[in-house]
């Protein structure tokens, strides 16, 4: 037993999957939130001090403070992570270390790099980087606008440090002493009357969630910029969350042009660990006044937080699907409430949850119903393909429209939310279909690479020369992916300059810069891509969108499929005709009478949302109920189902809570493990929380007999069932 006579007993959270803290002996008092280095078994780990005790029943190992000049983690940050751990049923240690940047998870000091600022010299202003070096051009433009911190430069280009050193040696830049104290704004475009009215309606003080419902191209980003400028001018920090890594560079460039002397920190999972940690600490220390991040950005510590913006608030990528399964949008709302600051949720197709909150008056709603440029919304036409021949998924009307667009010197976009060449490879004799050995999924044919790939676990193998079952060499691709459509377009539009955009071709941020540069230089006629192209990107010369193979979303067992499909189609349609060229959207379908497509042609999100909400209300589905899912996986499906069955049997009956029987997951096998799940739901959150507490108490006990062969998890407010 250890008492406090010679040591301080501290309660420490560690990155281990146990719902408890651990006692250690510290040489003296340590503040809550301090980072310490401790021994845990044979490992040396970093821990976070969460409490103190006068004594412990154990003989304690020592804890050594990590001395790196960083203060204890702030109370409001700890409160945010503790809330997330409790609400999403995650152990406190893993939750804390999910929220920390990589460098602060290591049991060693983190010394933030000196962050000098640079400006262009007269010689540097006369020199211009090569036009094709998109990142160098962006870095040069940022330096031309105002002094630029080294950390901010790293957010523009991964090799910015080396580039700055080279330019310093060449005499093109020079170091300057201090960040300018006063907020400087770049050129301000005139607001449209609709934008001005929307800006005037936004609340300025206190917690006030507001849904900014603006059609695509209506100028929502300009509204964000104006509110952020007000926040920065008041000496406060602003947080902007975006759903996709590939949105960050475009937004960041626009924000840097508007706030040229403001330190902007970017946070996303594609950053080098050191750069992300530097940006996180810059936000914590208040040096970064504006933080732009993907979902992990919600955990940035901001001591002077004054505003939160969530762009494309409907997007499913704000929900983490493993570990701490949090919704960044929902945590941002909780954080704004606790900090007493406004939060702005922007979307052209809001989530039904947010739309219902606005209907009920819990959120404000501000609308932008016209495009900022004055351009008309694109005309949406349906191509009924029931009796039309298709050439690798393309109808004759679609091909003719693409050819006309190319002949006029305009850019078109072919949207197909499926990468690869085709989603399956089949034998024409025996019906064999290539399947993943580790997942209950078909292998996707990637023809250029001559590979079959699983898009779930990453397994890949060469394309066989013949059917492994019957030896037939005639193997046929089934269906279309972006590779196949790209090949078809090359054939039917000879000479057209075609650029495919999906995760196979755009795997890093610099690739996006090259795409934008090529489009703006007039080097692309047709873009072919997945939903990566549907979100927030602005291509002024794009006048035609062709959407392929969209009917699948209408047949899905997922009750959210129609909501997701409508959102994707509205977003991709919004890429067309954003400048002076009128836009046209062609949607190929076998169900032209379907209400979803009819609402799409009218650009009628409110009407479609009302229909979906009525359906959800009649079937007691979210947002008219609350849910969590318990998932279990094992090498044997019987073990996963037996564990879940025992868990359901052990749960008490709670009024208003429905616990469904265990079922196999929609994809029963993933990465070699068999999966099952239980859905629990209630119209009231209170009873559901009580059931969740019962379940998380029972599950570890019932899982013990299975040892490491069984894994279980809880997903609160799930998006995937």
N, C-alpha and C positions, 0 to 999 in steps of 0.2 A: 504494500500500500504506500502511496505517495501523498504527503501533505504539502502545504504551501509554506512551510517554515524556511526552506532554503530555495525552493523553486516555485514558479507560478504554474499551476495546472491550466493548460489551455485545451479547448475543444477545437479540433481541426477537421476540416473537410478535405477528403482526398479523392482523386479521380479513380474511384473503384465503385463497382455496381452494388453498393450496400447502402441501405437507407439509414445511415447513422454517421455520427462524427467519431473521432478517435482522440483519446487523451494523450497528451505529451507534456513533458516538463520543459518549461522555458526558463532561461536564466534570469528573467525579470518580466515586468508587466509588458504585454504586447497588446496593441490596440486591435479591436475587431477589424477584420479586413486585411490584417498584415499577412504577408507571404512568408512562409517558413520552409526550411529544408528539413525533412524528416526521413528516418528509416522506416520502411514498411516491408517486412520480410527481408529478402536479400537486396531490395531496391532502395535507392535514394529518390525521394519524390518531393514535389512541391505541395504544400498544403496551405489552406486559407483558414485563418483563425476566425471562428464563428462564436466563441464564447469562452468563459472562464469558470473554474471551479475551485473550491477551497481544498478539496482532497480528491483522490481517485483510489479505487479499489485495486488498481493494477500497479505493478512496478513499471514505471514509465521510461520510455526512451527519450532522449533529449531532442528538443527542437531548436534549430539554429535560424535566427532571423536572416532573411536574404537582404543584404545591405547594398542597395543600388540607387539610393537617393529618391526612390519613388515612395510616395506616401501610402498609407493603407488604402485599400479599395474603398471608395466612398459609400456612405450609408444608403443613398438612394439607388446606387447600382446594385448593392447587395439585396436591397428590398425587391428590386425588379427580378433578379435571378431567383430569389427565394419564392416569390410569387409564381414564376414560371415553373419551378420545380414542383411546387405544391399543386398547381392547377393541372399540369400535364403529367402528373404522377411519375416524376423522375426523381431518383436519388439526388440529394443536394450536391454531392461532390461532382458527379458527371455533369450536372447542370452548370455549375460554376465554371468548370473547365471547358465546356462548350462555348461559354460566353467570353472567356479570356482569349486574347490573341496568342499565337504559338509561342512567342518568346517568353511570355509570362507564365507558361505552363512548365517551364524547365526549372530545376532546382539550382539555379545560378543567377547571379545578378544580370539585370538588363540595363545597359547604359545607352540611353538614346543618343544617336549620332548628333554631332553638331549640325545645325541646319542653316547653313549660310544662304544668303540671298544674292542673286545675280541680276545684272541688267546688261543690255546690249551696249557696246561701245559704238562710236561713230563708224568704225570699220565694220563692226558686226551688223549695223543697220544697212550698210551698202552691200553686204554679202547676202546671198540667198541660197538655201539648201537646194539640192536637186528636187524637181517637182515630184518625181516618183517616190521620193523618201518622205512618205506622208507623216510619219511621226516626227521626223526632224523639222518638217515645215510647221507642224503644230507647236513644237517646242519653241521654234524661232518666233512664231507669232505671239505666243504667250509672253516671251521675254520682251518683245517689241511693245506689248501693251503696258507692262509695268514690271517692277522687280519681281523675281520669282524665287521662291524657296526651293532648296534642293529636294525636300520631301515632296513638294507639289510637282516638281519636274518628274520625279519617279512615277507619279501617278499617270503622267502623260505617256511616257515611254519606259519600258523595262530597262533599257540601257542608257537612261538619261544621265546617270552618274558619270559613266565613261565619256559620254558625249559632251557634258559640261566641262569635264577636265580638258578634253581636246580643244574645245572652243576657248577656254580660258588661256591655254597655252598659245593658241593662235592669235590671241588678242581681240577676239570677237565679243567676249563678255568680260565683265569685271565684277568683283564682289562689292556689295554695298553693306552698310552697317546695320541698319534697322528697318523693320517693317514700317511703312507709313502708318501713322496713327489714325488718320481720318479715313473713313470709308469712301472709296472712289468708285463711281459707277461708270461702266461703259455706255455706249450709245443706247438711248431708250427709244424703241419704236413707239409710234403713236398707238394708243389703245383704240379699238373699235368701241362704239357706244355700248355694245353688249358686254365687252370685256370690262369697260369702266363700271357699268352697272353691277356686274358680278363682283368686281373687286370691292366696290363700296358696300356690298351686302355681307362681306366676310367679317366675322367677329375678330376683334383685336385682343381682347383680354380674357383671361380665365379659361377654364376647360370648356371647350365648345367644339365638338366634332361636327364637321361640315362636309357633306357630300357635294363635290364639284362635278356635276353631271354635264359633260360637254361632248358634243359630237366630235368625231375625228377631224382634226384640223381646225378646231375652234379656238385654239390659242390657250389651252390650259397651262402649258409651260410658262407662258408669259405672266399669267396670274401667279404661279408659284414664285417666279422671279421677283415680282413686285412685293409680295408679302415677305419674302426672304430679305429683300432690301430694307424693308421697314424694321424687321427683326434685328438685322445686323446694325442698323443705325441706332437702335435702342440699346446697343451693347450686349445683345443676347446671341446665343448660338442657335443654329437651325440644323435640323436633321431631315434629309430627303432619302426615302427608300424607293428603290426601283426593283422590278421583279427579275430582270435578266442581267447577267454580267455584260451582255453585248449592248445594253442600253447605256451603260455607265459612261463609256468614252464620249458618245455623242452629247449626252447631257452635260458631262463635265466640261467639254469644250465651250458649250454655250454659257455655262455658269462662269467659267474663267473669263470669257469675254465681257460678261456683265460686271463681275466683281474682280477686276484685275489685280488689286493689291490685297485681296483677302486670302488667307491661308485656307485652302480647301483640302480636306482629307477624304480619300476614297477607300472604301472597305469592301472587298469581295474575295471570294475563295480562290480566284485565279492569281492573286497577287503573290509574289515571293513572300515567304514568312516574315523576313526582316522588314520589308516595306509595309506589310499590313500591321505589324506590331508598332512600327514608328508612327503610322497614321493614327492608330488607336490611342497611343500615349499622347500624341499631339492634341487629340480631342479631349482627353482626360485633363491635360494641363491647361486647356483653354486657348492654346495657340491656334488650333484649327477652329475657325468660327463657323464653318459650314462643312457638314459631313454628308457625303453621298455614298450610299451603300446598298447592297442587295440585302437579303433578309437578315444576315448576321450583323448588319449595321444597326439593328434595333438595340443591340447591347453596347453600343459605343457610350462611354461615360461622358456626359456633357454637363459640367457644373453650372453653366449659365443657359440652360435650355430655354428657348423662347417660342419655338414653333416646330411642329413635325408635319411633313408632307409625305403622303403615301401615294405614289403615282401608279396607275393601273391597279387600283386596290383590289380588283376582282381576281387577279392572277393567282393561279394555284401554286406557282413557285414560291409564294410567300410562306407556304407551309412546309416545314421540315418533315421528311418522311422516315427518319430513323433517329436513334438516340433520344435527345430531348425534342419531342415532336411538337414544336411550337408553331404558332401562326404569328409571323412578324407583324402583320397588320393588327391583329387583336392585341398583341403585347404593346404595340405603339399606342393604341387607344388607352390601354391601362396606364401606360407611362405618362401620357399627356394628362390623364385624369389626376394622377398622383402629383405631377408637377404643377398642375393648374395652368396649363398652356393650351392654346388652340391646336387642333389637328385638322388637316385638310386631306380628304380622301378623294382622289381624282380618277375618273373613268368615263369612257364612252359607253361602257356596258357594265354598270355596277353589279356587284354580287347581289343575289337576292336578299341576303342577310342585311346588307347595308341599305338596300332599297326599302326593305320593310321598316328598318329603323327610321328612315326618313319619312316614310308614310305615317308612322306612329308619332312623329314629332320628337323622337329621341335624338335624331341628328337634324341639323339644318340641311337644306338642299338649295343649291344655287345652280342655275342652268345656263349653259352656253349653247344656243340652238342654231347658230350659224357659223360658218367658217370665217376665220379671221381675215383671210385674203379676199373675202367676198365671193369666192368660187362656189359654184353649186355643188351639192352632194352628188356623187357619181350615180348614174342611172344603172340600176341592177336589173339584169334580164336573166331569165331561166332558160336553159337549153334542155328541152325534153329529149333525152337520149334513149327512150324506150325502143324506138324504131330506127335509130341512127347507127350506122356502122362506126366503130371506133378504131382509130389507128394508134395502138399502144396507149389507149386511154383518152385520146384527143378526137373530138368530133370535127367534122368538116367546117361547121360555122365557127368553131373556136380557132381552127387553123387559119381560116380566111381572115378573121379579125386580127390575129397576131401578125399576119402578113401585111395587112393594111397599116397597122400601127408601125411596123418596121419601115414600110415605104415612106411614111410621113416623118421619119426621123425621131419617133417617140419611143419611149421605153415601155415594155409590158412585163407583167409578172404572172407566172404560172404557179399556182399554189397547190401543193399536195403534201399533206401532213404525214408523209411516210418516206423515210430515207432508204437508201439502198437501191438496187435495180428492180427487185420484185420481192414481195413478202414471203414467197415460198418457192421451192423447187420440187417438181413432181415427176414421177415416172409415167409415161403415157400408156404403158402396158399393164402394170400391176397396181398402180395407184399409190405407190410408196411416196411419202413426203418427207423431206429432210427435217428432222427434229433435233432439238438440243438435247444432249445426253444428260444435262444437269437440270433442265427446266422443262415444264410442260408447255413449250412454245416452239413454233416453227423457226427454223434458221432462215435468216434473210440473205438473199443472194446479192453479193456485191461483185458485179461482173468485172469491172476494171481490175480489181485486186484478185480476181479468180478465187474468191473466198465465200464461204457460208458463215454468217455471224449471228450470234445471239445478242439481241439488243437489250437483254435483261441481265445476263451474267458476264458477258464479254467473251464467251467461248467462241473460237473460230477454227475453221478447218478448210482444207482445199476443196474445191468443187470436184466431186467424183466424176470419173470418165464414163461411168455406167452405173445403172441402178444396183445398189448393194444387195437387193433382195432377188432380182431376177436376171440381172446382167444386161438389161436393155440399155443401149447407149443413147436412146432418144429421151433426154430429160428436158422438161418444159418449165420455163418460169411462169408462175401464176401471179397475175396482178401487176400493178405498177408501183414503182418507187421513184424518187427524184432522179436517180441515175438513168432509169429507163426512159422517163419523159425527156430528160436532157438529150439522150441519144435520138429519140423520135423527132424532137424539134430540130436537131442538127440535120436530119434527113429531109424533113418536110419544109424547112426554111433554109435552103442552101445559102451559105454566106452570112447568115445571121450570127452575130456575136453573142453567145449564150454564156451565162454565168450561173453556176449552181451554188446555192447557199443552204447548207445544212451543217450538222455537227461534224460531218466527215470532211468538209472543206473549210470550215471556219472554226478552228479549235483554239484560237488565241486572239487577244484583243487587236494585235497589229493587223491580222487578216481583215478585220472589219474596216480598219482605216483604208486598206488597199481597195476594198470593195467600194467604199464611198468615193474614193478618189477616182476610180475607174468610171463610175456612173456619172460623176460631175464633169469628167473630162470627155464624156460622150463616147466611151469605149464599150458600152454594153447596150445591146438591143433587147434581150430577153433575160429576165431573172427567173430562175426556177428554184423554188425553195419550200421549206416547211414553215411551221409557225414562228420560227426565228425571224422571218421577214414580216410577220403580221403585227409586231408590237412596237409602236412608237417611232418607227423610222420614217424619215421624210425624204422622199426622192422627187424633186420638183418636176422632172421630165417624165414621170411615170403617168400614163393616161389609161392603161388597160390592165385589168386583173381578170384572170381566168382561174376558177376554182374547180378542181377535179376531185372525184371520188369522195364527196362529202356525205353521201347518204348513210354511210356506216355509223355515223354518230346518232342516227335516229333509231337504230336497232339495238343499241347497247343496253345491257342490264343495269348499268349505272344510272340512278335516278337523276344525276346531275348532267348527263350527257347532252341533253338538248340545250341546257343553259350554256355549257361549254362550247358547243358547236355554234350557237348563235353568236356568242362573244367572239370566237375566232373568225367567223365570216364577216362580222361587222368590222372587226379590226383590220382584216386584210383588205376589205373593200375600201376602207378609209385611206389606203395608200394611193388610190387613184385620183387624179385630177385635183391635187392640192394647190397647184399654182394656176397659171392662166389657161392651161389646157383642160377642156372638159374631160371628166372621167367616165369610164364605162366598166362595169363588172359583169362577167358572164359566169353563171353557176351551172355546171352540168349536173343533171339529176334525173332519176327515174320517178321522182315523187314531186312533180311541180305543184301539185295542189296542197301539199303539206302546209299546215298553218305556220310552221317555222319559216319556210321560204317565202310565204306571202307577207309575213311581218318584215322579213329581211328586205324585200323589194320596196316596202313602204318606209324603210329606216325607222321602224316603229318599236324601239326598245321598250318604252313604257307599256304599250299594249301587250307585247309579248311577255314582259315581266308580270303583268297582272294575270295573264292566263296561267303562267307557271305557278305563281303564288296560290292561285285558286286550286290548282291540282295538288300542290304540296299540302295545303290546308285540309283538303278532303282525304288525303292519305296519311295524315299525321307525320309528315316528313319535314326535315329542316327547311326553313327556319321556324317551323311551328313545333318543333321538339328539339331536345338536346340529346346527344349520343356520345357513347364511347365504345370502342371495339377492343376486345382482348384477343390477341393473336398468340398462337403457339406454333412452334415448328420443331421437328425432330427428324431423325433418319427414317422413322416409321410413322406413317399417318395415324396408325392405331394409337400410338403413344400420345400424340398431340390431341387427338379427339378424347382419349380417356382422361387426360389431365383436365381438359376443358369441361368434360362431363362431370367430373368430381368437383370442380370449382363451382359450376352452376348449382349442383346439389347442395353444396355447403353454404351458399348465400342465403341470407334471410329474406323473407318477403317484405318489401317496403311498398307502401301504398303509392300508386302512381308510377311505379318503375316496372318496365317490361324487360325481362331477361330472356332472350331467344335461345333456342337450343343450338349446340355447336354445329357448324357446317364446314365443309371444306372450302378453302379459299378459291376465288375465281381462277387464279393460277395456282394449282395445288402444289406444284413442285417448282422450287426456285433455288438455284445454286446447290442442288443436291439434297435439299431438305424438303420434307412434306409439311404442308401448312393447313391449319384450320383456325377458325375464329368464332367468337361469340359477340353478338351485337346487344348492347344494353341502351335503352332509351327511355326518356320521360319528358312530359310536357313542362315540367318544372326543374330548374337546375338544382335546387336544394336537395330534394330526394335523390337525384342522380349522384350528387356529391357524396351523400351518405353511403350509397351503394358502392361507389368507387373506393371509399375508405375501407369498407368491409372486404372488398375484393383484394385490394393491395395488402391487406393483413393476412388473408387466407392463402393467396397464391404462392408465396415463398414456401410455406409449409407443405402444400400439396405438390409442389414441384420437386421437393427434396429427394424423393425416392428415384427420380429419373436422372439425378446428377447432372453432368454436363451434356447429356444427350438431348436435353430439352431446353428450349429457350422460350420465354414468354415476354410479352410487352403489352402496354396499354397505349392506345391512340385516342386522345380526347378531341372532340370535334373533328372527326375524321373526314377527309375528302375522298378517300378510297375505301370502298366496302367490298 
